[in-house]
Amino acid sequence: NLIVIYLYKDKMFDVVNLNNSITFFFTFALKINDVNWISCFNNRELAIIIWVGAFLIWAICHKNIRQSTVDVLKGIWDLRRILLTMILYVVSCVGILYALNLFSLKLLKDLLFWFAFFAFAELFNLSKAENINYFKAIIIHSISLLIVIEYIANLFCFSLGWELVLVFVLGFISFINAFSTLKPKDASVHSCTNKILSYIGMGLFGYTIYRSFINYEELFAAENLQSLIFPILMTLMFIPYMYFFRLYAKYEEWFLRISFRTDYIKDVKKMTFRHCFVNLNKIVVFEQNIKINRTMGLPEIIAEFERVEQIYNQSDKLCKRVL
């Protein structure tokens, strides 16, 4: 009991006194209980949660949508092994940040938002990653000025009532904007909604700048700066997982495709690993350019790999010259 009280009053974890897992989890539970969760969310985030909750209740009440939702959940359940590895990786990253005093329970809300709107969403967008430039773009965006603007915009909010109206209006206009792209005849609607969203965005930005000058001490408060830095650090740490997950998927696609073209599948796998290893760009080039069929013997397949290797080296040199 003395160990638990000491840990609880001092800090969340203490490596010296962490003698067993029961103490660890009990202490963690105490700390979570001690957090005032409502105060963790600003009015804009509360408005988003309320509207999402209202939409989910509405969806559950409609049989067709409810069935579609069940199908989506079944699809997510099929990805449980992938999600488990992702969660374990994210927990490891959080553990590293905690060890460096860059994470506390006050940032748990930011972690949940980051996981839902970035990590989980990007998992389904990784099929678009055909080269390393995809990941470079994520890094550039994560440290761009736009992130700072988004941070400032979310820092200063209106009252909950006005935020509920604002979130509904923005959501409704964004829905019309997205729907108008489906048909060419709705191009004028798409243009109009784009302008409306731009005007609202400029208005919110102007309000944010005004509040920043008045409450500059809140802008540079340590807790708020942590909320800005934490998602950036998590994104940068998550990129290796994304890269190797996509690399693994490309290898799987390539091996499945090549298994129908040759009887030397083991030799082809060894040559692929030797030539490409952890180079995503290279595996994509090999997948697109190599020509193998069942009439080819092992010496011909080796020659084909060497040919594609030369193609990659030439294109790589050209890219370096352009850069």
C-alpha positions as CSV (number, residue, x, y, z in Angstrom):
1,N,0.0,0.0,0.0
2,L,2.8,2.4,0.8
3,I,4.3,1.9,-2.6
4,V,1.0,2.6,-4.3
5,I,0.4,5.8,-2.3
6,Y,4.0,7.0,-3.1
7,L,3.6,6.4,-6.8
8,Y,0.2,8.0,-6.9
9,K,1.2,11.2,-5.1
10,D,4.6,11.6,-6.8
11,K,4.1,10.6,-10.4
12,M,2.5,8.1,-12.7
13,F,5.3,5.5,-12.8
14,D,8.4,5.1,-10.7
15,V,11.0,2.6,-12.1
16,V,12.7,2.1,-8.8
17,N,9.5,1.1,-6.9
18,L,7.9,-0.7,-9.8
19,N,8.3,-4.2,-8.3
20,N,5.3,-5.9,-9.9
21,S,2.8,-5.4,-12.7
22,I,-0.2,-5.2,-10.2
23,T,1.3,-2.0,-8.7
24,F,1.9,-0.6,-12.1
25,F,-1.6,-1.1,-13.5
26,F,-3.2,-0.1,-10.2
27,T,-1.2,3.2,-10.2
28,F,-2.1,3.8,-13.8
29,A,-5.8,3.3,-13.1
30,L,-5.6,5.7,-10.1
31,K,-4.0,8.4,-12.3
32,I,-6.6,8.0,-15.1
33,N,-9.4,8.2,-12.4
34,D,-7.8,11.4,-11.1
35,V,-8.1,13.2,-14.5
36,N,-11.1,15.5,-15.1
37,W,-11.9,14.2,-18.6
38,I,-14.4,16.9,-19.6
39,S,-11.9,19.7,-18.8
40,C,-9.4,17.9,-21.1
41,F,-11.5,18.8,-24.2
42,N,-12.0,22.3,-25.5
43,N,-15.4,23.5,-26.7
44,R,-14.7,22.7,-30.4
45,E,-13.7,19.1,-29.5
46,L,-16.7,18.7,-27.4
47,A,-18.9,19.9,-30.2
48,I,-17.3,17.4,-32.6
49,I,-17.9,14.6,-30.1
50,I,-21.5,15.6,-29.6
51,W,-22.2,15.7,-33.4
52,V,-20.4,12.5,-34.1
53,G,-22.3,10.9,-31.2
54,A,-25.6,12.2,-32.6
55,F,-24.8,10.9,-36.0
56,L,-23.9,7.5,-34.7
57,I,-27.2,7.3,-32.8
58,W,-29.1,8.3,-35.9
59,A,-27.2,5.7,-38.0
60,I,-28.0,3.0,-35.5
61,C,-31.7,3.8,-35.7
62,H,-31.7,3.1,-39.5
63,K,-31.6,-0.6,-40.5
64,N,-29.7,-0.1,-43.8
65,I,-27.0,2.1,-42.2
66,R,-26.8,-0.2,-39.2
67,Q,-26.1,-3.2,-41.5
68,S,-23.5,-1.2,-43.4
69,T,-21.9,-0.2,-40.1
70,V,-21.8,-3.9,-39.0
71,D,-20.1,-4.8,-42.3
72,V,-17.5,-2.0,-41.8
73,L,-16.8,-3.3,-38.2
74,K,-16.4,-6.8,-39.6
75,G,-13.8,-5.5,-42.1
76,I,-12.0,-3.8,-39.3
77,W,-12.1,-7.0,-37.2
78,D,-10.4,-8.8,-40.1
79,L,-7.5,-6.4,-39.7
80,R,-7.2,-7.1,-36.0
81,R,-3.6,-8.5,-36.3
82,I,-2.5,-5.4,-38.2
83,L,-4.2,-3.1,-35.7
84,L,-2.6,-5.0,-32.8
85,T,0.9,-4.5,-34.2
86,M,0.1,-0.8,-34.8
87,I,-1.2,-0.4,-31.3
88,L,1.8,-2.1,-29.8
89,Y,4.1,0.2,-31.8
90,V,2.2,3.3,-30.8
91,V,2.4,2.2,-27.1
92,S,6.1,1.7,-27.5
93,C,6.5,5.2,-28.9
94,V,4.4,6.7,-26.1
95,G,6.7,4.8,-23.6
96,I,9.8,6.3,-25.2
97,L,8.3,9.8,-25.0
98,Y,7.2,9.3,-21.4
99,A,10.8,8.2,-20.5
100,L,12.0,11.5,-22.0
101,N,9.3,13.4,-20.0
102,L,7.5,14.4,-23.2
103,F,4.2,12.6,-22.4
104,S,1.8,12.8,-19.5
105,L,-1.8,11.7,-19.0
106,K,-2.9,15.3,-19.9
107,L,-1.8,14.4,-23.4
108,L,-4.0,11.3,-23.6
109,K,-6.7,13.2,-25.3
110,D,-4.2,14.4,-28.0
111,L,-3.0,10.8,-28.4
112,L,-6.6,9.5,-29.0
113,F,-7.3,12.2,-31.5
114,W,-4.0,11.6,-33.3
115,F,-4.6,7.8,-33.4
116,A,-8.1,8.2,-34.8
117,F,-7.5,10.9,-37.3
118,F,-4.0,10.2,-38.4
119,A,-2.6,6.8,-37.6
120,F,-5.8,4.8,-38.2
121,A,-6.7,6.9,-41.3
122,E,-3.2,6.6,-42.8
123,L,-3.3,2.8,-42.4
124,F,-6.0,2.8,-45.1
125,N,-4.2,5.3,-47.3
126,L,-0.9,3.4,-47.5
127,S,-1.9,1.8,-50.8
128,K,-1.1,5.2,-52.4
129,A,2.5,5.0,-51.2
130,E,4.5,3.9,-54.3
131,N,7.8,5.5,-53.3
132,I,9.5,7.3,-50.5
133,N,8.2,10.7,-51.6
134,Y,4.9,9.8,-50.0
135,F,6.5,9.7,-46.6
136,K,8.6,12.8,-47.2
137,A,5.4,14.7,-47.9
138,I,4.0,13.6,-44.5
139,I,7.2,14.7,-42.8
140,I,7.1,18.1,-44.5
141,H,3.4,18.6,-43.6
142,S,3.9,17.6,-40.0
143,I,6.5,20.3,-39.5
144,S,5.0,22.9,-41.7
145,L,3.5,26.3,-40.7
146,L,0.0,24.9,-41.4
147,I,0.3,22.7,-38.3
148,V,1.1,25.8,-36.2
149,I,-1.9,27.6,-37.7
150,E,-4.2,24.6,-36.9
151,Y,-2.8,24.5,-33.4
152,I,-3.6,28.2,-32.8
153,A,-7.0,27.9,-34.4
154,N,-8.0,25.1,-32.1
155,L,-6.6,26.8,-29.0
156,F,-9.0,29.7,-29.0
157,C,-12.6,28.5,-29.3
158,F,-16.1,30.1,-29.0
159,S,-18.7,29.1,-26.4
160,L,-20.0,25.5,-26.7
161,G,-23.3,26.7,-28.3
162,W,-21.5,28.6,-31.0
163,E,-19.1,25.8,-31.6
164,L,-22.0,23.4,-32.1
165,V,-23.4,25.7,-34.7
166,L,-20.0,26.2,-36.3
167,V,-19.1,22.5,-36.5
168,F,-22.5,21.7,-38.0
169,V,-22.3,24.4,-40.6
170,L,-18.7,23.4,-41.6
171,G,-19.6,19.8,-41.7
172,F,-22.7,20.4,-43.8
173,I,-20.9,22.6,-46.3
174,S,-18.0,20.2,-46.5
175,F,-20.4,17.4,-47.2
176,I,-22.0,19.3,-50.1
177,N,-18.6,20.3,-51.3
178,A,-17.4,16.6,-51.4
179,F,-20.7,15.4,-53.0
180,S,-20.6,18.1,-55.7
181,T,-17.4,16.6,-57.1
182,L,-19.2,13.4,-58.2
183,K,-21.1,15.1,-61.1
184,P,-19.6,17.6,-63.6
185,K,-22.9,19.6,-63.7
186,D,-22.3,20.5,-60.0
187,A,-19.0,22.3,-60.7
188,S,-20.6,25.7,-59.8
189,V,-21.8,24.3,-56.5
190,H,-18.3,23.0,-55.7
191,S,-16.8,26.3,-56.6
192,C,-19.3,28.2,-54.4
193,T,-18.8,25.9,-51.4
194,N,-15.1,26.2,-51.7
195,K,-15.4,30.0,-51.5
196,I,-17.7,29.8,-48.5
197,L,-15.3,27.5,-46.7
198,S,-12.4,29.8,-47.6
199,Y,-14.2,32.8,-46.2
200,I,-15.1,31.0,-43.0
201,G,-11.5,29.8,-42.7
202,M,-10.2,33.4,-43.1
203,G,-12.7,34.7,-40.5
204,L,-11.6,32.0,-38.0
205,F,-7.9,32.8,-38.7
206,G,-8.5,36.5,-38.1
207,Y,-10.3,35.8,-34.9
208,T,-7.4,33.5,-33.8
209,I,-4.8,36.1,-34.5
210,Y,-6.8,38.7,-32.5
211,R,-7.1,36.3,-29.6
212,S,-3.4,35.4,-29.8
213,F,-2.4,39.0,-29.3
214,I,-4.7,39.5,-26.3
215,N,-3.9,36.1,-24.7
216,Y,-0.4,35.6,-25.8
217,E,0.6,34.0,-22.4
218,E,-1.9,31.2,-23.1
219,L,-0.4,30.7,-26.5
220,F,3.0,30.0,-25.1
221,A,1.9,28.1,-22.0
222,A,3.9,24.9,-21.4
223,E,0.9,22.6,-21.6
224,N,-0.4,24.1,-24.8
225,L,3.1,23.8,-26.4
226,Q,3.2,20.2,-25.4
227,S,-0.1,19.7,-27.3
228,L,1.5,21.2,-30.4
229,I,4.8,19.2,-30.2
230,F,3.3,15.8,-29.2
231,P,1.4,15.0,-32.4
232,I,4.4,16.0,-34.5
233,L,6.7,13.7,-32.5
234,M,4.2,10.8,-32.8
235,T,3.9,11.3,-36.5
236,L,7.6,11.3,-37.0
237,M,8.0,8.2,-34.9
238,F,5.1,6.5,-36.7
239,I,6.6,6.9,-40.2
240,P,9.0,4.0,-39.9
241,Y,6.1,1.7,-39.0
242,M,4.1,3.0,-42.0
243,Y,7.1,2.6,-44.3
244,F,7.9,-1.0,-43.3
245,F,4.2,-2.0,-43.3
246,R,3.9,-0.7,-46.9
247,L,7.2,-2.5,-47.8
248,Y,5.9,-5.7,-46.4
249,A,2.7,-5.3,-48.4
250,K,4.6,-4.7,-51.6
251,Y,6.7,-7.8,-51.1
252,E,3.5,-9.8,-50.5
253,E,1.9,-8.5,-53.6
254,W,5.1,-9.2,-55.7
255,F,5.5,-12.8,-54.4
256,L,1.9,-13.6,-55.0
257,R,2.1,-12.3,-58.5
258,I,5.4,-13.9,-59.4
259,S,4.2,-17.3,-58.0
260,F,2.0,-17.7,-61.1
261,R,4.9,-16.9,-63.5
262,T,7.7,-19.2,-62.5
263,D,8.6,-22.5,-60.7
264,Y,11.7,-20.9,-59.2
265,I,9.8,-19.0,-56.6
266,K,12.3,-19.5,-53.8
267,D,15.2,-18.3,-56.0
268,V,13.1,-15.3,-57.1
269,K,12.4,-14.4,-53.5
270,K,16.1,-14.6,-52.5
271,M,17.1,-12.5,-55.5
272,T,14.3,-9.9,-54.7
273,F,15.6,-9.6,-51.1
274,R,19.2,-9.3,-52.3
275,H,18.4,-6.6,-54.9
276,C,15.7,-4.6,-53.1
277,F,16.0,-5.3,-49.3
278,V,14.3,-2.4,-47.6
279,N,14.1,-0.1,-50.6
280,L,10.5,0.6,-51.4
281,N,11.3,2.5,-54.6
282,K,13.3,-0.4,-55.9
283,I,10.7,-3.1,-55.2
284,V,8.1,-0.9,-57.1
285,V,10.5,-0.6,-60.1
286,F,11.1,-4.3,-60.1
287,E,7.4,-5.1,-59.9
288,Q,6.7,-2.8,-62.9
289,N,9.6,-3.7,-65.2
290,I,10.6,-7.3,-64.6
291,K,9.4,-9.8,-67.2
292,I,9.4,-13.4,-66.0
293,N,7.5,-16.4,-67.4
294,R,7.5,-20.2,-66.9
295,T,9.5,-20.8,-70.1
296,M,12.5,-19.0,-68.5
297,G,15.3,-20.9,-66.8
298,L,17.2,-19.7,-63.7
299,P,20.1,-18.1,-65.7
300,E,17.5,-16.1,-67.7
301,I,15.7,-15.0,-64.6
302,I,19.1,-13.8,-63.1
303,A,19.8,-11.9,-66.3
304,E,16.3,-10.3,-66.1
305,F,17.0,-9.2,-62.5
306,E,20.3,-7.6,-63.6
307,R,18.5,-5.8,-66.5
308,V,16.0,-4.3,-64.1
309,E,18.7,-3.4,-61.7
310,Q,20.4,-1.3,-64.4
311,I,17.0,0.4,-65.2
312,Y,16.7,1.3,-61.5
313,N,20.3,2.6,-61.3
314,Q,19.8,4.8,-64.4
315,S,16.5,6.3,-63.1
316,D,18.1,6.8,-59.6
317,K,21.0,8.7,-61.1
318,L,18.7,10.8,-63.2
319,C,16.6,11.7,-60.1
320,K,19.7,12.7,-58.2
321,R,20.8,15.0,-61.0
322,V,17.4,16.7,-61.1
323,L,17.5,17.2,-57.4
